[in-house]
Amino acid sequence: MHDPASLRLESVTVDFGGLRALSGVSIEVNPGEVVGIIGPNGAGKTTLFNVLSGLVHPTSGAFFMGGAKREWPKPHQLTQLGIARTLQGVGLFNDLTVNENLLVGASHVEKDNFLKSLLGLDRNRQLHLYESAQNLLAELNISEYARELASSLPYPISKRVALARALMCKPSTLLLDEPAGGLGVEDIAWLKEFVLRFRSKKSVLLVEHHMDVIMNVCDRIYVLNFGELIAHGTPDEIKHNPLVIAAYLGSEEGE
């Protein structure tokens, strides 16, 4: 029996011309879980995220929410399904302030109300969105940057702003694409704490190269190699899996 909020991809295959980027990959994410996807560069991790985000249409496979099969989502439909994604970079609008970037993040939730609020036709909605943005900035310890242009932000702060923008649509599932990339020790420690706190009410699916993050925050891990799923299990199971050691972990330990 699947939880109504569970997310599942079944037997996903993606072909780009003569190249098979994914071959029959299945994953599942349930509420209250942090699920990781790891593998060498070119293993298909980002392609899998792009399928789930509606940026790539698979050659074959199925998409389920709560046990019910659905059509593959288009990017603008993600928030309706309770899904939000961050990018490998930050993807902020550099000419907008932090506050304005967060309000853009809310625009996909209720477009009509959002447009009315911008036009001054719905003052209550405008105040509600602004309050939500300020609460998120406080939760992520970046309130002092609210009026700063995105282009002026230090990189670790811009990563938090991108995270806050994704949270503006109040997702039930958060997709994090290499959230620790480019961060220092202190910011990575903050990120791990945040993900574990977020998990208490929602679910997280993340692609990440930092094994310290993966092993400390994930309940389950899927391992891809050359577009195929070679292992799935708990962090301890993955850490001791010979196939994973040979394909990924072993090479990282030697670096």
C-alpha positions as CSV (number, residue, x, y, z in Angstrom):
1,M,0.0,0.0,0.0
2,H,1.6,3.2,-1.2
3,D,1.4,6.4,0.8
4,P,-0.7,9.0,-1.0
5,A,2.3,11.3,-1.1
6,S,4.8,8.7,-2.4
7,L,6.6,9.3,-5.7
8,R,7.8,6.4,-7.9
9,L,9.5,6.1,-11.3
10,E,9.2,2.7,-12.8
11,S,11.5,1.1,-15.5
12,V,12.6,4.5,-16.9
13,T,14.6,4.3,-20.2
14,V,16.0,7.3,-22.0
15,D,17.6,7.2,-25.4
16,F,19.4,10.2,-26.9
17,G,19.8,9.1,-30.5
18,G,22.1,6.1,-30.4
19,L,23.0,6.7,-26.7
20,R,21.1,5.0,-23.9
21,A,21.3,7.4,-21.0
22,L,19.1,5.4,-18.7
23,S,18.1,1.7,-18.9
24,G,15.0,0.4,-16.9
25,V,15.7,2.5,-13.8
26,S,13.1,2.4,-11.0
27,I,13.2,4.5,-7.8
28,E,10.7,5.4,-5.0
29,V,10.6,8.2,-2.4
30,N,8.2,8.1,0.5
31,P,7.2,10.9,3.0
32,G,9.7,11.3,5.8
33,E,12.6,9.8,3.7
34,V,15.8,11.3,2.3
35,V,16.7,9.3,-0.7
36,G,20.1,9.7,-2.5
37,I,21.2,9.0,-6.0
38,I,24.9,8.5,-6.6
39,G,27.2,7.3,-9.3
40,P,30.2,8.4,-11.4
41,N,30.0,11.3,-13.8
42,G,27.9,10.4,-16.8
43,A,26.0,7.6,-14.8
44,G,22.6,9.2,-15.6
45,K,21.8,11.0,-12.4
46,T,21.0,14.4,-13.8
47,T,19.1,12.7,-16.7
48,L,16.9,11.0,-14.1
49,F,16.3,14.3,-12.4
50,N,15.4,15.9,-15.7
51,V,12.9,13.1,-16.4
52,L,11.2,13.7,-13.1
53,S,11.3,17.5,-13.7
54,G,9.6,17.2,-17.1
55,L,12.7,18.5,-18.9
56,V,13.4,15.1,-20.6
57,H,10.6,12.8,-21.9
58,P,11.6,9.2,-21.4
59,T,11.6,6.6,-24.2
60,S,9.7,4.3,-21.9
61,G,8.7,4.0,-18.3
62,A,6.0,5.1,-15.9
63,F,5.4,7.8,-13.3
64,F,3.4,7.2,-10.1
65,M,2.2,9.4,-7.3
66,G,0.7,7.7,-4.3
67,G,0.4,4.4,-6.2
68,A,-1.6,6.1,-9.1
69,K,-0.1,6.1,-12.5
70,R,0.1,9.6,-14.0
71,E,1.1,11.3,-17.2
72,W,4.7,12.5,-17.3
73,P,4.7,16.0,-15.8
74,K,5.7,19.1,-17.7
75,P,7.9,21.6,-15.8
76,H,5.1,24.0,-15.0
77,Q,3.1,21.2,-13.5
78,L,5.6,20.1,-10.8
79,T,4.3,22.4,-8.1
80,Q,0.8,21.1,-8.6
81,L,2.2,17.7,-7.8
82,G,4.0,19.1,-4.7
83,I,7.4,18.8,-6.2
84,A,10.1,21.5,-6.2
85,R,13.7,21.4,-7.5
86,T,16.9,23.2,-7.1
87,L,19.6,23.3,-9.8
88,Q,23.3,22.3,-9.8
89,G,24.1,26.0,-9.9
90,V,21.8,28.5,-8.3
91,G,19.6,29.8,-11.1
92,L,18.7,33.1,-9.5
93,F,17.6,36.2,-11.3
94,N,20.6,38.4,-10.8
95,D,18.8,41.7,-11.4
96,L,16.2,40.9,-8.7
97,T,16.5,41.2,-5.0
98,V,16.4,38.2,-2.7
99,N,12.8,39.0,-1.8
100,E,11.8,39.3,-5.4
101,N,13.5,36.0,-6.3
102,L,11.4,34.3,-3.6
103,L,8.2,35.9,-4.8
104,V,9.0,34.5,-8.3
105,G,9.2,31.1,-6.6
106,A,5.6,31.5,-5.4
107,S,4.3,32.5,-8.8
108,H,3.8,28.9,-9.9
109,V,1.5,28.0,-7.0
110,E,-1.5,30.3,-7.6
111,K,-0.8,32.3,-10.7
112,D,-4.0,34.3,-10.7
113,N,-3.7,35.4,-7.1
114,F,0.0,36.1,-7.6
115,L,-0.6,38.4,-10.6
116,K,-3.3,40.2,-8.7
117,S,-1.0,40.7,-5.7
118,L,1.6,42.2,-8.0
119,L,-1.0,44.6,-9.5
120,G,-2.1,45.6,-6.0
121,L,-5.5,44.0,-6.5
122,D,-5.1,41.5,-3.6
123,R,-3.4,43.2,-0.7
124,N,-4.0,40.2,1.6
125,R,-2.4,37.8,-0.8
126,Q,0.6,40.2,-1.3
127,L,1.1,40.4,2.5
128,H,0.8,36.6,2.9
129,L,3.5,35.9,0.2
130,Y,5.8,38.5,1.7
131,E,5.4,37.1,5.2
132,S,6.1,33.6,3.8
133,A,9.2,34.8,2.2
134,Q,10.5,36.5,5.4
135,N,9.8,33.3,7.4
136,L,11.8,31.2,5.0
137,L,14.7,33.7,5.0
138,A,14.7,33.6,8.8
139,E,14.6,29.8,8.8
140,L,17.6,29.6,6.5
141,N,19.4,32.3,8.5
142,I,19.7,34.8,5.6
143,S,17.2,37.5,6.6
144,E,19.9,40.2,6.4
145,Y,20.2,39.7,2.6
146,A,16.4,40.2,1.8
147,R,16.9,43.4,0.0
148,E,20.2,42.6,-1.7
149,L,20.5,41.9,-5.4
150,A,21.1,38.3,-6.2
151,S,24.2,39.2,-8.2
152,S,25.9,40.6,-5.0
153,L,25.5,37.5,-2.9
154,P,28.3,35.3,-1.7
155,Y,28.0,31.8,-3.4
156,P,26.9,29.9,-0.2
157,I,24.2,32.5,0.5
158,S,22.9,32.3,-3.1
159,K,22.6,28.5,-2.7
160,R,20.4,29.1,0.4
161,V,18.3,31.7,-1.5
162,A,17.7,29.1,-4.3
163,L,16.6,26.6,-1.7
164,A,14.3,29.2,-0.1
165,R,12.8,30.0,-3.5
166,A,12.1,26.3,-4.1
167,L,10.4,26.1,-0.7
168,M,8.0,29.0,-1.5
169,C,5.7,26.6,-3.3
170,K,5.4,24.5,-0.1
171,P,6.5,21.2,-1.8
172,S,5.9,17.8,-0.3
173,T,8.9,16.4,-2.2
174,L,12.1,18.5,-2.7
175,L,14.6,17.6,-5.4
176,L,18.2,18.7,-4.6
177,D,20.7,18.6,-7.4
178,E,24.2,18.6,-5.9
179,P,23.2,21.0,-3.0
180,A,26.7,20.8,-1.4
181,G,28.6,21.6,-4.5
182,G,31.0,24.6,-4.0
183,L,30.2,24.8,-0.2
184,G,32.7,24.8,2.6
185,V,32.7,22.7,5.8
186,E,30.4,25.0,7.8
187,D,27.8,25.4,5.1
188,I,27.8,21.6,4.4
189,A,27.1,21.0,8.1
190,W,24.2,23.5,8.0
191,L,22.9,21.8,4.8
192,K,22.9,18.3,6.5
193,E,21.0,19.7,9.5
194,F,18.5,21.4,7.3
195,V,17.8,18.3,5.2
196,L,17.2,16.2,8.3
197,R,14.9,18.8,9.7
198,F,12.9,19.1,6.4
199,R,12.5,15.3,6.3
200,S,10.4,15.4,9.5
201,K,7.4,16.6,7.4
202,K,8.3,16.1,3.8
203,S,10.6,14.0,1.6
204,V,13.9,14.7,-0.2
205,L,15.5,13.2,-3.3
206,L,19.1,14.3,-3.8
207,V,21.9,13.9,-6.3
208,E,25.2,14.5,-4.5
209,H,28.9,13.8,-4.9
210,H,29.8,14.6,-1.3
211,M,29.7,11.1,0.3
212,D,29.7,12.6,3.7
213,V,26.4,14.3,3.0
214,I,24.9,11.2,1.4
215,M,25.9,8.8,4.1
216,N,24.8,11.1,6.9
217,V,21.4,12.2,5.7
218,C,20.0,9.5,3.5
219,D,17.7,6.7,4.6
220,R,18.2,4.8,1.3
221,I,20.5,5.2,-1.7
222,Y,20.3,4.3,-5.3
223,V,23.5,3.8,-7.3
224,L,23.7,4.4,-11.0
225,N,26.5,3.4,-13.4
226,F,26.4,3.8,-17.2
227,G,22.6,4.4,-17.0
228,E,21.8,1.3,-15.0
229,L,20.8,0.8,-11.4
230,I,23.5,-1.4,-9.9
231,A,22.6,-1.2,-6.2
232,H,19.9,0.1,-3.8
233,G,19.9,0.0,0.0
234,T,20.8,1.7,3.2
235,P,24.0,3.8,3.6
236,D,25.6,0.9,5.4
237,E,24.6,-1.6,2.7
238,I,25.8,0.7,-0.1
239,K,29.1,1.4,1.7
240,H,29.9,-2.3,1.8
241,N,28.5,-3.3,-1.6
242,P,31.3,-4.7,-3.9
243,L,29.7,-3.4,-7.1
244,V,29.5,0.1,-5.7
245,I,33.0,0.0,-4.3
246,A,34.3,-1.1,-7.7
247,A,32.2,1.4,-9.7
248,Y,32.3,4.5,-7.5
249,L,33.3,4.5,-3.9
250,G,36.6,2.7,-4.5
251,S,37.7,5.3,-7.1
252,E,36.7,8.1,-4.8
253,E,38.7,6.7,-1.9
254,G,41.8,6.6,-4.1
255,E,41.5,10.3,-5.0
